[in-house]
Amino acid sequence: MEQGSDAHEEHRHFFAAAKLIAGLTLCSRVAGLLRDMVLAWFLGASGLTSNFQVAFAIPNFFRRLFGEGALSASFVPAFSETLARQGKEQAAALLANVLGLLGLLLCVLWVLTEVALLVVYAAAPTDSARQLIAGYSAIMMPFMVTICLLALGSAALNCVGHFAYPAAAPIALNICIIIAAGFISPLLRDPTRQIGVVAVSVVVAGVVQLILLAWVLKAHNLPIRPTFRPIHPGVRRIAANMAPMLIPLGVLQINALLDKFIARIFADTDTCATITILGQTVKAPLHSAAVTWMYFGERLYQFPLGVLAISLATAVFPLLSRYAARGETENLRAGVNRAMRLAIFEGLPSGVGLLLLSGPLVWLFFRRGEYTSNDVAETAHVVWFYGLGMWAFCTQQVLLRAYYALNDRKTPLKVACSVVVINLALNLILIWVPSIRQGAFGLSTSITASLNVVILTWLLRRRLGAIGGKSLALSTARIALATAAMALVVWQAKLWLGRWGVGQNLYVIAVAVPAGIAVYLLTCLLLRAPEVGELFASRRAGDNRQ
């Protein structure tokens, strides 16, 4: 009974944490959306802005590889176990040691990368895409150091029960970019310098985020000064777990980075509509602004993903890690089942909503200033293909945390690497299909994410035993019916309001979104879907059950 009571308390705390993270992440994502709106309005979509997006992807490559990838997945279980078994003092010593060693590694990578970028810059033709990408990347590379250290500190804060700052930290980045793009860059006439100012603001934001992190860590009696010696025993465990992950994870992140480079390589330019492949000159399949269209399309689908699924996965990770560390397999299976049901509950209607409202949403947020109606149509085209995979993107986040909680990082990486070739092949093939073009990157990502979820679920069931397949199937059926009802209402709203003329997109969003949400939740309640109560139950109600 005591164990069941403890499990109930942890579940209650998990949902409270998930709602806190979701609320703060919503604020962060709103700020991010405002940032993207300002970038679209003042900089527009062009080859130059595409160069910036490719350059920004390079420091983000290292962030995903180190900050949010191998290191975080290895650090959280080690830190949680040290905290539980040896106390906060030893956990703090581990954090300080990892901060020092990671900081040193990142600084070495920073210097080496800057040298490589300098060589590329010097060898490239003046003002070419290659030179501009290298130049913007060189400016933003310090962000790689600060954002990875931020990710490490945020992981430690989550483990001690502080979720607020890690969820809110991106707001600083968004504010800095908004100031640079909306207030400083318009003072400059040269578009190249305008984007250069935005690149500098990224570095400034990274420093601000790190200063705020140090303040929050200090408030929780966690170290802000890195140490190099003595080497904490937990560091060796983290390094041992990281080592086998770096190569396959690097392959995955290079694949994600290649999406941007492929889009840029196979795009035309302002002066040439053709490209040369194996000595043959052919018409470029993509527009010079394709990377920018992809970027804003990704940002739009990542809004619900970040607010809903990633918040859910972030909150459930420490819970699953504790269950795994204590050997509570039954609670672990129940936790995975509940989190997967909630991920589908959030992901399926979100994806269908994007399919139906991609055009009005892009128009509402980005159609101003330099962002033209054609840019809106092309961006909506990208969003539509990402919408197909929303259910998988959301569920995948939960499954990854389940494996990480089990200290199994190899399995999800092996599965992901096995579909990398499929993703790359689909990209290279689909960009030549006239009806798909830049949508190829969204379609291939949706297909491979769906494969990923199916394989990971099957393998997890083999490892843990039954994870409630029947309840998952019933839950998915209820959610699908509720989503169908929502889709019908949204579709009818679009038809009814289509005659309203110039402002139809605004009217469609204002009417269709709240109506769709209301119908979806009402249908779920009528079908007695437990996810509604689990997601929206108040903390006070949970307290009363104690």
C-alpha positions as CSV (number, residue, x, y, z in Angstrom):
1,M,0.0,0.0,0.0
2,E,2.9,2.3,0.8
3,Q,4.5,1.7,-2.5
4,G,1.2,2.4,-4.3
5,S,0.7,5.6,-2.3
6,D,4.2,6.7,-3.2
7,A,3.6,5.9,-6.9
8,H,0.3,7.9,-6.8
9,E,2.1,10.9,-5.3
10,E,4.8,10.7,-7.9
11,H,2.2,10.5,-10.7
12,R,0.5,13.5,-9.2
13,H,3.8,15.4,-9.0
14,F,4.5,14.4,-12.6
15,F,1.3,15.9,-13.9
16,A,1.8,19.1,-11.9
17,A,5.3,19.3,-13.3
18,A,4.1,18.6,-16.8
19,K,1.5,21.4,-16.6
20,L,4.1,23.9,-15.2
21,I,6.5,23.0,-18.0
22,A,3.7,23.3,-20.6
23,G,2.7,26.7,-19.3
24,L,6.2,28.1,-19.3
25,T,7.0,26.4,-22.6
26,L,3.9,28.0,-24.1
27,C,5.2,31.4,-23.1
28,S,8.6,30.5,-24.6
29,R,7.0,29.2,-27.8
30,V,4.8,32.3,-28.1
31,A,8.0,34.4,-27.8
32,G,9.6,32.2,-30.4
33,L,6.7,32.6,-32.7
34,L,6.9,36.4,-32.3
35,R,10.6,36.1,-33.1
36,D,9.9,34.2,-36.3
37,M,7.2,36.7,-37.2
38,V,9.6,39.6,-36.8
39,L,12.3,37.7,-38.9
40,A,9.7,37.1,-41.6
41,W,8.4,40.6,-41.7
42,F,11.7,42.4,-41.7
43,L,14.0,40.0,-43.5
44,G,11.6,38.1,-45.7
45,A,12.4,34.9,-47.6
46,S,15.4,34.9,-49.9
47,G,18.7,33.2,-50.6
48,L,20.4,35.5,-48.1
49,T,18.0,34.5,-45.3
50,S,18.4,30.9,-46.3
51,N,22.1,31.3,-45.9
52,F,21.5,32.5,-42.3
53,Q,19.3,29.6,-41.5
54,V,21.9,27.1,-42.7
55,A,24.6,28.9,-40.7
56,F,22.4,28.8,-37.5
57,A,21.9,25.1,-38.0
58,I,25.7,24.5,-37.4
59,P,25.9,25.6,-33.7
60,N,22.5,23.9,-33.2
61,F,24.1,20.7,-34.6
62,F,26.5,20.7,-31.6
63,R,23.7,21.6,-29.2
64,R,21.7,18.5,-30.2
65,L,24.8,16.3,-30.2
66,F,26.1,17.4,-26.8
67,G,23.7,19.6,-24.9
68,E,20.5,17.7,-25.6
69,G,21.8,14.5,-27.0
70,A,24.4,12.1,-25.7
71,L,25.4,14.1,-22.7
72,S,22.0,14.9,-21.3
73,A,20.8,11.3,-21.8
74,S,23.9,10.0,-19.9
75,F,24.0,12.8,-17.3
76,V,20.4,12.6,-16.0
77,P,20.4,8.9,-14.8
78,A,23.9,9.3,-13.3
79,F,23.0,12.6,-11.5
80,S,19.6,11.2,-10.3
81,E,21.2,8.1,-8.9
82,T,24.0,10.0,-7.2
83,L,21.4,12.4,-5.7
84,A,19.3,9.5,-4.5
85,R,22.0,7.4,-3.0
86,Q,24.8,9.7,-2.0
87,G,23.1,13.0,-1.4
88,K,23.1,16.5,-2.8
89,E,26.7,17.3,-2.0
90,Q,28.0,14.4,-4.1
91,A,25.5,15.3,-6.9
92,A,26.7,18.9,-6.8
93,A,30.4,17.7,-7.1
94,L,29.4,15.6,-10.1
95,L,27.7,18.5,-11.8
96,A,30.7,20.8,-11.2
97,N,33.1,18.3,-12.6
98,V,31.0,17.7,-15.7
99,L,30.6,21.5,-16.2
100,G,34.3,21.9,-16.2
101,L,35.2,19.1,-18.5
102,L,32.3,19.8,-20.9
103,G,33.3,23.5,-21.0
104,L,36.9,22.6,-21.9
105,L,35.8,20.2,-24.6
106,L,33.4,22.8,-26.1
107,C,36.0,25.5,-26.1
108,V,38.4,23.2,-28.0
109,L,35.6,22.4,-30.5
110,W,34.8,26.1,-30.8
111,V,38.4,27.0,-31.8
112,L,38.8,24.1,-34.2
113,T,35.5,24.9,-35.9
114,E,36.3,28.6,-36.2
115,V,39.6,27.7,-37.9
116,A,37.8,25.4,-40.4
117,L,35.2,28.1,-41.1
118,L,37.9,30.7,-41.6
119,V,39.5,28.4,-44.3
120,V,36.1,28.0,-46.0
121,Y,35.5,31.7,-45.9
122,A,38.9,32.6,-47.4
123,A,38.6,30.0,-50.1
124,A,35.0,30.8,-51.2
125,P,34.1,33.4,-53.9
126,T,33.3,36.8,-52.5
127,D,29.6,37.2,-51.4
128,S,28.9,33.6,-52.5
129,A,26.4,31.4,-50.5
130,R,29.4,29.4,-49.2
131,Q,31.2,32.5,-47.9
132,L,28.1,34.0,-46.3
133,I,27.2,30.7,-44.6
134,A,30.8,30.3,-43.2
135,G,30.8,34.0,-42.0
136,Y,27.5,33.8,-40.2
137,S,28.5,30.5,-38.7
138,A,31.7,31.9,-37.4
139,I,29.8,34.7,-35.7
140,M,27.4,32.3,-34.0
141,M,29.7,29.5,-33.0
142,P,30.1,30.8,-29.4
143,F,26.4,30.1,-29.0
144,M,27.3,26.4,-29.2
145,V,29.3,26.7,-26.0
146,T,26.7,28.6,-24.0
147,I,23.7,26.6,-25.2
148,C,25.3,23.2,-24.4
149,L,26.2,24.4,-20.9
150,L,22.7,25.7,-20.5
151,A,21.3,22.3,-21.4
152,L,23.5,20.5,-18.8
153,G,22.5,23.0,-16.1
154,S,18.9,22.7,-17.0
155,A,19.1,18.9,-16.8
156,A,20.4,19.1,-13.3
157,L,17.7,21.5,-12.3
158,N,15.0,19.2,-13.6
159,C,16.5,16.4,-11.6
160,V,16.1,18.4,-8.3
161,G,12.5,19.3,-9.2
162,H,13.0,22.8,-10.7
163,F,11.4,23.0,-14.1
164,A,10.7,26.7,-14.5
165,Y,13.9,28.2,-15.7
166,P,14.8,25.4,-18.1
167,A,11.4,25.8,-19.8
168,A,11.6,29.6,-19.8
169,A,15.3,30.0,-20.8
170,P,14.6,30.3,-24.6
171,I,12.7,33.5,-24.0
172,A,16.0,35.3,-23.6
173,L,17.1,34.2,-27.0
174,N,13.8,35.2,-28.6
175,I,13.9,38.6,-27.0
176,C,17.4,39.3,-28.2
177,I,16.7,38.3,-31.8
178,I,13.4,40.3,-31.8
179,I,15.4,43.4,-30.7
180,A,18.1,42.8,-33.3
181,A,15.7,42.0,-36.3
182,G,12.9,44.4,-35.5
183,F,14.7,47.4,-34.1
184,I,18.4,47.4,-35.0
185,S,18.6,45.8,-38.4
186,P,16.1,48.3,-40.0
187,L,18.6,51.0,-39.3
188,L,21.0,49.3,-41.7
189,R,20.5,49.4,-45.4
190,D,22.8,46.5,-46.3
191,P,20.8,43.2,-46.0
192,T,24.0,41.3,-45.4
193,R,24.8,43.5,-42.3
194,Q,21.2,43.3,-41.2
195,I,21.4,39.5,-40.9
196,G,24.9,39.9,-39.3
197,V,23.3,41.9,-36.5
198,V,20.8,39.0,-35.9
199,A,23.7,36.6,-35.8
200,V,25.5,38.7,-33.1
201,S,22.2,38.8,-31.1
202,V,22.3,35.0,-30.9
203,V,25.6,35.1,-29.2
204,V,24.5,37.8,-26.8
205,A,21.4,35.7,-25.9
206,G,23.6,32.7,-25.1
207,V,25.6,34.8,-22.6
208,V,22.4,36.1,-21.0
209,Q,21.0,32.6,-20.7
210,L,24.2,31.4,-19.0
211,I,24.2,34.2,-16.5
212,L,20.6,33.5,-15.5
213,L,21.4,29.8,-15.3
214,A,24.2,30.5,-12.8
215,W,21.8,32.5,-10.6
216,V,19.2,29.8,-10.6
217,L,21.8,27.0,-9.9
218,K,23.1,29.1,-7.0
219,A,19.6,29.5,-5.6
220,H,19.3,25.7,-5.5
221,N,22.7,25.2,-3.9
222,L,24.1,23.7,-7.0
223,P,27.6,24.7,-8.2
224,I,28.3,27.4,-10.8
225,R,32.1,27.1,-10.7
226,P,33.4,24.2,-12.8
227,T,36.0,21.8,-11.4
228,F,38.5,19.6,-13.2
229,R,40.0,17.6,-10.4
230,P,39.4,15.3,-8.7
231,I,37.5,13.4,-11.3
232,H,34.1,12.3,-9.8
233,P,33.4,8.5,-10.3
234,G,30.1,9.5,-12.0
235,V,32.0,11.2,-14.8
236,R,33.5,8.0,-15.9
237,R,30.1,6.4,-16.0
238,I,28.7,9.3,-18.0
239,A,31.7,9.2,-20.4
240,A,31.3,5.4,-20.8
241,N,27.6,5.8,-21.6
242,M,28.3,8.7,-24.0
243,A,31.0,7.0,-26.0
244,P,28.9,4.5,-27.9
245,M,26.2,7.1,-28.5
246,L,28.4,9.8,-30.1
247,I,29.0,8.2,-33.5
248,P,25.4,7.1,-34.2
249,L,24.0,10.3,-32.7
250,G,26.4,12.2,-34.8
251,V,25.2,10.4,-37.9
252,L,21.6,11.4,-37.0
253,Q,22.5,15.0,-36.4
254,I,24.6,15.2,-39.6
255,N,21.6,13.9,-41.4
256,A,19.4,16.6,-39.9
257,L,22.0,19.2,-40.9
258,L,22.2,17.8,-44.4
259,D,18.6,18.6,-44.9
260,K,19.5,22.3,-44.8
261,F,22.5,21.8,-47.0
262,I,20.6,19.7,-49.5
263,A,17.9,22.3,-49.8
264,R,20.6,25.0,-50.4
265,I,22.7,22.9,-52.8
266,F,19.7,22.0,-55.0
267,A,18.3,25.5,-55.0
268,D,18.7,28.1,-57.7
269,T,20.2,31.5,-57.0
270,D,19.3,35.1,-57.9
271,T,21.5,34.9,-61.0
272,C,21.3,31.2,-62.0
273,A,18.3,28.9,-62.3
274,T,20.4,25.8,-63.0
275,I,22.7,23.4,-61.0
276,T,25.4,21.0,-62.2
277,I,25.1,17.4,-61.1
278,L,27.9,14.9,-62.2
279,G,28.8,17.2,-65.1
280,Q,25.2,17.6,-66.2
281,T,23.4,21.0,-66.1
282,V,19.8,20.8,-65.0
283,K,17.1,23.1,-63.7
284,A,17.3,23.5,-60.0
285,P,14.4,21.7,-58.3
286,L,14.2,24.1,-55.4
287,H,13.9,27.9,-55.0
288,S,16.6,29.9,-53.4
289,A,14.2,30.6,-50.5
290,A,13.5,26.9,-49.9
291,V,15.5,26.8,-46.6
292,T,13.7,29.8,-45.2
293,W,10.3,28.2,-46.2
294,M,11.4,25.0,-44.5
295,Y,12.6,26.9,-41.4
296,F,9.3,28.7,-40.8
297,G,7.4,25.5,-41.6
298,E,9.4,23.6,-39.0
299,R,8.9,26.3,-36.5
300,L,5.1,26.2,-36.9
301,Y,4.8,22.5,-36.4
302,Q,7.3,22.6,-33.6
303,F,5.1,25.0,-31.7
304,P,2.5,22.4,-30.5
305,L,5.3,19.8,-30.4
306,G,7.3,21.9,-27.9
307,V,4.3,23.0,-25.8
308,L,2.7,19.6,-25.6
309,A,4.9,16.6,-26.3
310,I,8.3,17.8,-25.2
311,S,6.9,19.3,-22.0
312,L,5.2,15.9,-21.3
313,A,8.4,14.0,-22.1
314,T,10.6,16.3,-20.0
315,A,8.4,15.9,-17.0
316,V,8.1,12.1,-17.3
317,F,11.8,11.5,-17.7
318,P,12.8,11.8,-14.1
319,L,9.7,9.8,-13.0
320,L,10.6,6.9,-15.4
321,S,14.3,7.1,-14.3
322,R,13.3,6.7,-10.7
323,Y,11.1,3.7,-11.5
324,A,13.9,2.1,-13.5
325,A,16.5,2.8,-10.8
326,R,14.3,1.2,-8.1
327,G,13.4,-1.8,-10.3
328,E,9.7,-1.0,-10.2
329,T,8.9,-2.5,-13.6
330,E,5.1,-2.4,-13.2
331,N,5.1,1.3,-12.4
332,L,7.5,1.8,-15.3
333,R,5.2,0.1,-17.7
334,A,2.2,2.1,-16.4
335,G,4.1,5.3,-16.6
336,V,5.1,4.6,-20.3
337,N,1.6,3.6,-21.2
338,R,0.1,6.8,-19.7
339,A,2.7,9.1,-21.3
340,M,2.2,7.4,-24.7
341,R,-1.6,7.8,-24.5
342,L,-1.2,11.5,-23.6
343,A,1.3,12.0,-26.4
344,I,-1.2,10.5,-29.0
345,F,-4.0,12.5,-27.3
346,E,-2.0,15.7,-28.0
347,G,-0.3,14.7,-31.3
348,L,-3.1,13.3,-33.5
349,P,-5.5,16.3,-33.3
350,S,-2.5,18.7,-33.6
351,G,-1.4,17.0,-36.8
352,V,-4.9,17.0,-38.3
353,G,-5.3,20.7,-37.3
354,L,-2.1,21.5,-39.2
355,L,-3.3,19.6,-42.3
356,L,-6.5,21.6,-42.3
357,L,-5.3,25.0,-41.3
358,S,-1.7,25.3,-42.5
359,G,-2.5,28.0,-45.0
360,P,-4.5,30.3,-42.7
361,L,-2.0,29.8,-39.8
362,V,1.0,30.7,-42.0
363,W,-0.9,33.7,-43.4
364,L,-1.9,34.9,-40.0
365,F,1.6,34.7,-38.4
366,F,4.0,35.6,-41.3
367,R,2.2,37.5,-44.0
368,R,3.5,41.0,-43.4
369,G,6.2,43.2,-44.8
370,E,8.8,41.3,-46.8
371,Y,7.0,37.9,-46.5
372,T,4.9,37.7,-49.6
373,S,1.8,35.7,-50.4
374,N,3.9,33.3,-52.4
375,D,6.1,32.7,-49.4
376,V,3.0,32.0,-47.4
377,A,1.8,29.4,-49.9
378,E,5.2,27.6,-50.1
379,T,5.6,27.6,-46.3
380,A,2.1,26.2,-45.8
381,H,3.0,23.5,-48.3
382,V,5.9,22.4,-46.0
383,V,3.7,22.6,-42.8
384,W,1.2,20.2,-44.4
385,F,3.7,17.4,-44.8
386,Y,5.0,17.8,-41.2
387,G,1.4,17.6,-40.0
388,L,1.2,14.0,-41.3
389,G,3.8,12.9,-38.7
390,M,2.8,14.9,-35.6
391,W,1.4,11.9,-33.8
392,A,4.7,10.2,-34.3
393,F,6.9,13.2,-33.4
394,C,5.0,13.4,-30.1
395,T,5.0,9.7,-29.2
396,Q,8.7,9.4,-30.2
397,Q,9.6,11.9,-27.5
398,V,8.1,9.7,-24.8
399,L,9.6,6.5,-26.1
400,L,13.1,8.0,-26.2
401,R,12.8,9.0,-22.5
402,A,11.7,5.4,-21.6
403,Y,14.8,3.9,-23.2
404,Y,17.0,6.6,-21.6
405,A,15.5,5.9,-18.2
406,L,16.5,2.2,-18.7
407,N,20.1,3.4,-19.4
408,D,19.6,2.1,-22.9
409,R,20.8,4.7,-25.4
410,K,22.0,2.3,-28.0
411,T,18.7,0.8,-29.1
412,P,16.9,4.1,-30.1
413,L,20.1,5.2,-31.8
414,K,20.4,2.0,-33.8
415,V,16.8,2.2,-34.8
416,A,17.1,5.9,-35.8
417,C,20.3,5.2,-37.8
418,S,18.7,2.4,-39.6
419,V,16.2,4.8,-41.1
420,V,18.7,7.6,-41.8
421,V,19.4,6.1,-45.3
422,I,15.6,6.0,-46.0
423,N,15.3,9.6,-44.9
424,L,18.2,10.8,-47.1
425,A,17.0,8.8,-50.1
426,L,13.5,10.1,-49.8
427,N,14.8,13.7,-49.7
428,L,17.0,13.3,-52.7
429,I,14.1,11.7,-54.7
430,L,11.1,13.7,-53.6
431,I,12.6,17.1,-54.2
432,W,12.3,16.4,-57.9
433,V,8.6,15.7,-57.7
434,P,6.8,18.9,-58.7
435,S,3.9,18.5,-56.3
436,I,6.3,18.0,-53.3
437,R,9.6,19.9,-53.8
438,Q,10.6,21.4,-50.4
439,G,7.8,19.5,-48.8
440,A,10.1,16.4,-49.3
441,F,11.9,17.2,-46.0
442,G,8.7,17.2,-44.1
443,L,7.3,14.1,-45.8
444,S,10.5,12.1,-45.3
445,T,10.7,13.1,-41.7
446,S,7.1,12.1,-41.0
447,I,7.6,8.7,-42.7
448,T,10.8,7.9,-40.8
449,A,9.4,9.1,-37.5
450,S,6.4,6.8,-37.9
451,L,8.7,3.9,-38.6
452,N,10.8,4.8,-35.6
453,V,7.7,4.8,-33.2
454,V,6.5,1.4,-34.5
455,I,9.9,-0.3,-34.1
456,L,10.7,1.3,-30.7
457,T,7.3,0.3,-29.3
458,W,7.8,-3.3,-30.4
459,L,11.3,-3.5,-29.0
460,L,10.2,-1.9,-25.7
461,R,7.4,-4.4,-25.3
462,R,9.9,-7.2,-25.8
463,R,12.0,-5.8,-23.0
464,L,9.4,-4.7,-20.4
465,G,6.6,-7.1,-21.3
466,A,3.1,-5.9,-22.0
467,I,2.9,-2.1,-21.8
468,G,-0.9,-2.0,-22.1
469,G,-1.4,-2.5,-25.8
470,K,-5.1,-3.0,-25.4
471,S,-5.6,0.3,-23.5
472,L,-3.3,2.0,-26.1
473,A,-5.4,0.7,-28.9
474,L,-8.7,1.7,-27.3
475,S,-7.3,5.1,-26.4
476,T,-6.1,5.7,-30.0
477,A,-9.5,4.6,-31.3
478,R,-11.3,7.1,-29.1
479,I,-8.8,9.8,-29.9
480,A,-9.2,9.1,-33.7
481,L,-13.0,9.4,-33.4
482,A,-12.7,12.7,-31.5
483,T,-10.2,14.0,-34.0
484,A,-12.5,13.1,-36.9
485,A,-15.3,15.1,-35.2
486,M,-12.9,18.0,-34.8
487,A,-11.8,17.8,-38.4
488,L,-15.4,17.8,-39.6
489,V,-16.1,21.0,-37.6
490,V,-12.9,22.7,-38.8
491,W,-13.5,21.8,-42.4
492,Q,-17.1,23.1,-42.3
493,A,-15.9,26.3,-40.7
494,K,-13.5,26.8,-43.5
495,L,-16.2,26.3,-46.1
496,W,-18.7,28.6,-44.3
497,L,-16.2,31.3,-43.9
498,G,-14.5,31.0,-47.3
499,R,-16.9,33.6,-48.7
500,W,-15.7,36.3,-46.3
501,G,-13.1,37.6,-48.7
502,V,-9.9,39.3,-47.7
503,G,-10.0,38.5,-44.0
504,Q,-11.1,34.9,-44.3
505,N,-7.8,33.5,-42.9
506,L,-8.2,35.5,-39.7
507,Y,-11.9,34.5,-39.4
508,V,-11.1,30.9,-40.0
509,I,-8.5,30.8,-37.2
510,A,-10.7,32.8,-34.8
511,V,-13.6,30.4,-35.3
512,A,-12.2,27.1,-36.4
513,V,-9.5,26.7,-33.7
514,P,-11.6,27.2,-30.6
515,A,-14.5,25.3,-32.1
516,G,-12.3,22.4,-33.1
517,I,-10.7,22.2,-29.6
518,A,-14.1,22.4,-27.9
519,V,-15.6,19.6,-30.1
520,Y,-12.5,17.5,-29.6
521,L,-12.5,17.7,-25.8
522,L,-16.3,17.3,-25.7
523,T,-16.2,14.2,-27.9
524,C,-13.4,12.8,-25.7
525,L,-15.5,13.3,-22.6
526,L,-18.5,11.7,-24.2
527,L,-16.3,8.7,-25.2
528,R,-15.0,8.7,-21.6
529,A,-11.4,9.2,-22.6
530,P,-9.4,9.2,-19.4
531,E,-6.7,11.4,-20.9
532,V,-8.8,14.5,-20.5
533,G,-9.0,14.0,-16.7
534,E,-5.3,13.0,-16.5
535,L,-4.2,16.1,-18.4
536,F,-6.5,18.7,-16.9
537,A,-7.1,17.4,-13.4
538,S,-6.3,20.2,-11.0
539,R,-3.5,19.8,-8.4
540,R,-6.1,20.4,-5.7
541,A,-8.1,17.4,-6.8
542,G,-4.9,15.4,-6.6
543,D,-4.3,16.6,-3.1
544,N,-7.8,15.7,-2.0
545,R,-7.2,12.1,-3.1
546,Q,-4.3,11.8,-0.7
